């Protein structure tokens, strides 16, 4: 639905210009729609999804290459220093590797750790934290199972408690 709205916004100017040429003075007195003069920036991971085809035909496409780990590490070091965190290059490289050089995931992880009060970051903290990882290799049913089903250890505890409750009732 969002793509339809974007296309309607983009095509509004063209349809208004065509309509004005063949209308009388009464229709020109109607409230004029303002045309959006700012660019609309859309970001996607897969440009060739069928749903994006109509938008792709009207868009100016820019492809950005993947960020180099050394450049990302350098920038993250500047941000960490500015925020008062002490982080060595090896730790930041580990963070970049863990997130597949995803800039947003790296920043979110640093923000999360900084928010928890960590002012000095080491590789152990980066490898132990689950923030910043993507679950792209998991299927829909696996994710549902993780969300809606208790882990086995908790299930065993609950089932043993349930048996003792049943024994007491009988």
C-alpha positions as CSV (number, residue, x, y, z in Angstrom):
1,X,0.0,0.0,0.0
2,X,2.9,2.4,0.7
3,X,4.2,2.0,-2.8
4,X,0.8,3.0,-4.2
5,X,0.7,6.1,-2.0
6,X,4.2,7.0,-3.2
7,X,3.3,6.5,-6.8
8,X,0.1,8.6,-6.4
9,X,2.2,11.4,-4.8
10,X,4.6,11.3,-7.7
11,X,2.0,11.2,-10.4
12,X,-0.2,13.9,-8.9
13,X,1.6,16.7,-10.7
14,X,1.3,15.1,-14.1
15,X,-2.4,14.4,-13.7
16,X,-3.2,17.9,-12.5
17,X,-1.4,19.5,-15.4
18,X,-3.3,17.3,-17.9
19,X,-6.6,18.1,-16.1
20,X,-6.1,21.9,-16.1
21,X,-5.7,22.1,-19.9
22,X,-9.2,20.8,-20.6
23,X,-11.2,22.3,-17.7
24,X,-13.3,25.4,-17.4
25,X,-12.8,28.3,-15.0
26,X,-15.0,26.9,-12.3
27,X,-12.8,23.8,-11.8
28,X,-9.7,26.1,-11.7
29,X,-11.1,27.8,-8.6
30,X,-11.0,24.6,-6.7
31,X,-8.3,24.2,-4.0
32,X,-5.0,23.6,-5.7
33,X,-3.1,20.6,-4.5
34,X,0.5,21.4,-3.6
35,X,3.2,19.4,-5.3
36,X,5.9,17.9,-3.2
37,X,9.1,19.6,-4.2
38,X,11.4,17.6,-1.8
39,X,13.0,14.3,-2.8
40,X,11.5,11.1,-1.5
41,X,14.3,8.8,-0.3
42,X,13.4,5.1,-0.2
43,X,15.8,2.5,1.1
44,X,15.5,-1.2,0.4
45,X,17.6,-4.3,0.8
46,X,16.3,-6.1,-2.3
47,X,15.7,-3.8,-5.3
48,X,14.2,-6.5,-7.5
49,X,11.2,-7.5,-5.3
50,X,8.2,-7.6,-7.6
51,X,6.3,-5.2,-5.4
52,X,8.9,-2.5,-6.2
53,X,8.7,-2.8,-10.0
54,X,6.3,0.2,-10.5
55,X,8.3,2.4,-8.2
56,X,11.6,1.3,-9.7
57,X,10.4,2.5,-13.2
58,X,10.0,6.1,-11.9
59,X,12.8,6.3,-9.4
60,X,16.4,7.5,-9.7
61,X,18.4,4.6,-8.4
62,X,21.6,4.9,-6.4
63,X,23.5,1.8,-5.4
64,X,25.9,2.1,-2.5
65,X,28.7,-0.3,-2.2
66,X,29.2,-2.2,1.1
67,X,31.2,-0.3,3.6
68,X,34.7,-1.4,4.1
69,X,35.4,-2.8,7.6
70,X,38.5,-0.6,8.1
71,X,36.5,2.6,7.2
72,X,33.6,1.6,9.4
73,X,35.9,0.8,12.3
74,X,37.6,4.2,11.9
75,X,34.2,6.0,12.0
76,X,33.0,3.9,15.0
77,X,36.2,4.8,16.9
78,X,35.5,8.5,16.3
79,X,31.9,8.1,17.5
80,X,33.0,6.1,20.6
81,X,35.6,8.6,21.5
82,X,33.1,11.4,21.2
83,X,30.7,9.6,23.4
84,X,33.4,8.9,26.1
85,X,33.8,5.2,25.4
86,X,37.2,3.5,25.4
87,X,37.2,0.9,22.6
88,X,40.2,-0.6,20.8
89,X,40.3,-1.3,17.1
90,X,40.2,-5.1,17.5
91,X,37.0,-4.8,19.4
92,X,35.4,-2.6,16.8
93,X,36.6,-5.0,14.0
94,X,34.9,-7.8,15.9
95,X,31.7,-5.7,16.1
96,X,31.8,-5.1,12.3
97,X,32.4,-8.8,11.6
98,X,29.5,-9.8,13.9
99,X,27.1,-7.4,12.2
100,X,28.3,-8.0,8.6
101,X,29.4,-4.4,8.4
102,X,25.9,-3.1,9.0
103,X,26.3,0.5,10.0
104,X,22.9,0.7,11.8
105,X,23.5,-2.5,13.7
106,X,27.0,-1.3,14.8
107,X,25.6,2.0,16.0
108,X,22.7,0.4,17.8
109,X,24.9,-2.0,19.6
110,X,27.3,0.7,20.7
111,X,24.3,2.8,21.8
112,X,22.9,-0.2,23.7
113,X,26.1,-0.9,25.5
114,X,26.7,2.8,26.3
115,X,23.2,3.0,27.7
116,X,23.9,0.1,30.0
117,X,26.8,2.1,31.5
118,X,29.7,0.4,29.7
119,X,32.3,3.1,29.2
120,X,35.0,0.6,28.2
121,X,34.3,-2.0,25.6
122,X,36.3,-5.2,25.0
123,X,35.9,-8.2,22.6
124,X,34.3,-10.3,25.3
125,X,31.4,-7.8,25.7
126,X,30.9,-7.6,21.9
127,X,30.8,-11.4,21.5
128,X,28.5,-11.9,24.5
129,X,25.9,-9.4,23.5
130,X,23.1,-10.6,21.3
131,X,22.2,-7.1,20.0
132,X,23.2,-6.4,16.4
133,X,22.8,-9.9,15.1
134,X,20.4,-10.6,12.3
135,X,18.4,-13.8,12.1
136,X,18.3,-14.0,8.3
137,X,19.0,-17.7,8.2
138,X,16.0,-18.7,10.2
139,X,12.7,-19.6,8.6
140,X,9.3,-18.3,9.6
141,X,8.3,-21.4,11.6
142,X,11.6,-21.4,13.5
143,X,11.1,-17.8,14.5
144,X,7.5,-18.5,15.6
145,X,8.7,-21.5,17.6
146,X,11.3,-19.3,19.4
147,X,8.7,-16.7,20.1
148,X,5.8,-18.8,21.2
149,X,7.4,-21.9,22.7
150,X,9.3,-22.1,26.0
151,X,12.8,-23.4,25.9
152,X,13.2,-27.1,26.8
153,X,14.6,-26.5,30.2
154,X,11.7,-24.3,31.2
155,X,9.2,-26.8,29.7
156,X,10.7,-29.6,31.9
157,X,10.4,-27.6,35.0
158,X,6.8,-26.7,34.1
159,X,5.9,-30.2,33.3
160,X,7.3,-31.6,36.5
161,X,5.4,-28.9,38.5
162,X,2.3,-29.8,36.6
163,X,2.7,-33.5,37.6
164,X,3.1,-32.6,41.2
165,X,0.0,-30.4,41.1
166,X,-2.0,-33.2,39.5
167,X,-0.7,-35.7,42.1
168,X,-1.8,-33.3,44.9
169,X,-5.3,-32.9,43.3
170,X,-5.8,-36.7,43.1
